């Protein structure tokens, strides 16, 4: 294949533009913020579940405390009624008074037991509430981190997308006068060679595979007309020859 040497040289500019496009697309697909957000959102889900579960624990203990309060109050009310009966002098029968006193003693013990249980539930509720508050604070902190990181990610994405649009827009004018067969070969090689279809031959080394050419290959290229499209013997990429090629 033959092509004007200037067109071949211009192919390096196209390659540079395409490489920049590939790099921008790679950056767009591999923003570090995306990985960080994935980690944060996973943690968010875990903490959200923990908050939900802990809220259930707090609600259950709150109900248990309310019940304990009612139980204590009910027994105290019964004790006060018995005390009022004794203090009023309504009960005069000694045996009945003895039974009433015995009942009051039992009520006192019951109240003491219920108050101990009530205190235990209150302590459990306070501990559970502290755990819930800590989880809620962590949830709020994660939400703020996600919001801030999302804003940073979106800003970077917009910047890269704008740069990518600029680079892509500059390609069409660059290839407008490019020989179709040269461009087609370049595109085919670029698709099969990791995005590099054309490379500069510099100091007898291929800029695509980075291998140095042997003496016989150098001699062959030295004899090749400037309009002939050279190819690397090792990687088959288009080799663009300049004064830096060492031929």
Legacy VTK file of the C-alpha trace (Angstrom):
# vtk DataFile Version 3.0
C-alpha trace
ASCII
DATASET POLYDATA
POINTS 247 float
0.000 0.000 0.000
1.181 3.485 -0.872
0.211 6.754 0.773
1.530 10.270 0.784
4.262 10.582 3.467
2.454 13.587 4.897
-0.712 11.485 5.285
1.331 8.806 7.024
2.809 11.382 9.369
-0.652 12.799 10.010
-1.725 9.310 11.013
0.361 9.725 14.158
-1.748 12.742 15.091
-4.888 10.681 14.565
-3.399 7.910 16.689
-2.562 10.377 19.443
-6.121 11.695 19.353
-7.589 8.180 19.411
-5.321 7.183 22.278
-6.447 10.240 24.213
-10.058 9.274 23.489
-9.428 5.749 24.772
-7.774 7.095 27.900
-10.645 9.469 28.588
-13.191 6.692 28.118
-11.179 4.458 30.417
-11.074 7.190 33.054
-14.806 7.712 32.641
-15.463 4.019 33.209
-13.041 3.728 36.121
-13.624 6.774 38.262
-12.262 6.001 41.742
-15.335 7.691 43.199
-17.537 4.975 41.669
-15.666 2.277 43.583
-15.764 4.349 46.751
-19.488 4.971 46.306
-20.100 1.243 45.841
-18.322 0.601 49.150
-20.197 3.408 50.890
-23.615 2.345 49.601
-22.943 -1.217 50.744
-22.061 0.141 54.172
-25.136 2.367 54.029
-27.378 -0.635 53.429
-25.761 -2.507 56.314
-26.147 0.436 58.696
-29.719 1.074 57.515
-30.583 -2.527 58.347
-28.864 -2.159 61.718
-30.887 0.996 62.456
-34.110 -0.769 61.518
-33.323 -3.804 63.663
-32.202 -1.680 66.600
-35.348 0.430 66.362
-37.351 -2.765 66.798
-35.312 -3.572 69.925
-35.912 -0.067 71.318
-39.639 -0.203 70.558
-39.984 -3.601 72.230
-38.105 -2.416 75.320
-40.152 0.768 75.411
-43.312 -1.339 75.469
-41.778 -3.565 78.147
-40.972 -0.511 80.274
-44.484 0.875 79.895
-45.889 -2.471 80.957
-43.500 -2.612 83.916
-44.605 0.903 84.922
-48.250 -0.114 84.774
-47.612 -3.277 86.768
-45.858 -1.321 89.517
-48.579 1.308 89.620
-51.335 -1.311 89.791
-49.713 -3.086 92.753
-49.056 0.241 94.487
-52.688 1.244 94.031
-53.778 -2.035 95.604
-51.363 -1.482 98.493
-52.730 2.015 99.033
-56.279 0.701 99.097
-55.343 -1.879 101.708
-53.530 0.746 103.750
-56.522 3.039 103.567
-58.768 0.239 104.836
-56.441 -0.381 107.763
-56.067 3.311 108.574
-59.804 3.939 108.362
-60.591 1.441 111.096
-63.109 -0.355 108.872
-61.437 -3.690 109.535
-61.738 -4.581 113.223
-61.570 -8.338 113.149
-58.035 -9.337 114.331
-57.840 -12.250 111.924
-58.946 -10.057 109.020
-56.402 -7.429 110.064
-53.678 -10.058 110.170
-54.609 -11.252 106.690
-54.655 -7.668 105.429
-51.229 -6.988 106.917
-49.932 -10.194 105.384
-51.286 -9.110 101.995
-49.628 -5.713 102.332
-46.323 -7.361 103.155
-46.709 -9.512 100.041
-47.545 -6.423 97.995
-44.436 -4.660 99.279
-42.274 -7.588 98.196
-44.062 -7.670 94.849
-43.497 -3.964 94.363
-39.799 -4.369 95.158
-39.499 -7.198 92.616
-41.401 -5.277 89.944
-39.327 -2.130 90.516
-36.132 -4.176 90.129
-37.488 -5.583 86.864
-38.548 -2.097 85.810
-35.060 -0.752 86.519
-33.458 -3.558 84.537
-35.715 -2.846 81.561
-34.936 0.882 81.829
-31.194 0.155 81.760
-31.634 -2.141 78.777
-33.691 0.550 77.042
-31.029 3.208 77.704
-28.312 0.933 76.294
-30.447 0.095 73.267
-31.239 3.764 72.690
-27.546 4.657 72.812
-26.821 1.943 70.264
-29.659 3.200 68.071
-28.465 6.806 68.309
-24.929 5.788 67.343
-26.255 3.820 64.362
-28.453 6.742 63.285
-25.493 9.122 63.521
-23.422 6.724 61.439
-26.246 6.518 58.906
-26.426 10.311 58.688
-22.644 10.543 58.331
-22.661 7.991 55.524
-25.460 9.853 53.764
-23.409 13.057 53.898
-20.327 11.229 52.606
-22.325 9.704 49.735
-23.782 13.085 48.827
-20.385 14.784 48.820
-18.684 11.976 46.927
-21.493 11.833 44.371
-21.099 15.549 43.737
-17.340 15.097 43.250
-17.884 12.104 40.959
-20.464 13.970 38.865
-18.194 17.003 38.550
-15.271 14.861 37.391
-17.514 12.939 35.012
-18.784 16.157 33.462
-15.240 17.462 33.041
-14.111 14.236 31.355
-17.208 14.088 29.154
-16.628 17.665 28.038
-12.988 16.895 27.249
-13.995 13.719 25.447
-16.509 15.604 23.327
-13.832 18.141 22.424
-11.339 15.441 21.423
-13.900 13.492 19.386
-15.020 16.667 17.614
-11.432 17.300 16.532
-11.076 13.920 14.830
-13.324 14.394 11.799
-11.442 17.414 10.429
-8.184 15.555 10.986
-9.170 12.508 8.901
-11.121 14.447 6.250
-8.337 14.203 3.640
-6.899 10.909 4.836
-6.624 8.187 2.124
-9.503 5.761 2.692
-7.398 2.622 2.310
-4.778 3.914 4.770
-7.450 4.892 7.270
-9.235 1.547 6.872
-5.993 -0.346 7.514
-5.282 1.835 10.532
-8.776 1.276 11.980
-8.514 -2.482 11.472
-5.125 -2.643 13.160
-6.262 -0.391 15.977
-9.205 -2.676 16.675
-6.954 -5.744 16.801
-3.878 -4.254 18.464
-5.155 -2.806 21.707
-6.004 0.598 20.297
-2.630 1.231 18.626
-2.773 0.970 14.833
0.110 3.249 13.877
3.368 3.985 15.657
6.459 6.057 15.156
9.665 4.285 14.242
12.196 6.001 16.481
15.842 5.030 16.878
15.155 1.737 15.103
12.477 0.819 17.627
8.759 0.302 16.953
6.667 2.629 19.100
3.848 0.076 19.096
5.409 -3.125 20.415
8.552 -1.322 21.681
10.827 -3.902 20.063
14.012 -2.938 18.269
14.207 -3.931 14.630
17.048 -6.190 13.498
19.608 -5.114 10.952
17.968 -6.866 8.003
14.616 -5.230 8.755
16.274 -1.839 9.101
17.925 -2.330 5.739
14.595 -3.327 4.173
12.905 -0.214 5.499
15.823 1.923 4.399
15.271 0.751 0.841
11.476 1.187 1.013
10.144 4.201 -0.901
8.808 6.979 1.334
5.304 6.612 -0.124
5.165 2.913 0.762
3.318 2.184 4.002
5.738 0.356 6.266
4.632 -2.306 8.738
6.387 -3.604 11.836
7.646 -7.124 11.235
6.808 -8.100 14.842
3.419 -6.508 15.569
2.267 -5.619 12.027
1.342 -2.078 13.024
1.857 0.759 10.580
5.339 2.207 11.053
5.663 5.904 10.354
9.176 6.862 9.345
10.697 10.254 10.184
14.135 11.720 10.639
14.145 10.134 14.122
13.777 6.594 12.769
17.497 5.886 12.569
17.372 4.614 8.992
LINES 1 248
247 0 1 2 3 4 5 6 7 8 9 10 11 12 13 14 15 16 17 18 19 20 21 22 23 24 25 26 27 28 29 30 31 32 33 34 35 36 37 38 39 40 41 42 43 44 45 46 47 48 49 50 51 52 53 54 55 56 57 58 59 60 61 62 63 64 65 66 67 68 69 70 71 72 73 74 75 76 77 78 79 80 81 82 83 84 85 86 87 88 89 90 91 92 93 94 95 96 97 98 99 100 101 102 103 104 105 106 107 108 109 110 111 112 113 114 115 116 117 118 119 120 121 122 123 124 125 126 127 128 129 130 131 132 133 134 135 136 137 138 139 140 141 142 143 144 145 146 147 148 149 150 151 152 153 154 155 156 157 158 159 160 161 162 163 164 165 166 167 168 169 170 171 172 173 174 175 176 177 178 179 180 181 182 183 184 185 186 187 188 189 190 191 192 193 194 195 196 197 198 199 200 201 202 203 204 205 206 207 208 209 210 211 212 213 214 215 216 217 218 219 220 221 222 223 224 225 226 227 228 229 230 231 232 233 234 235 236 237 238 239 240 241 242 243 244 245 246
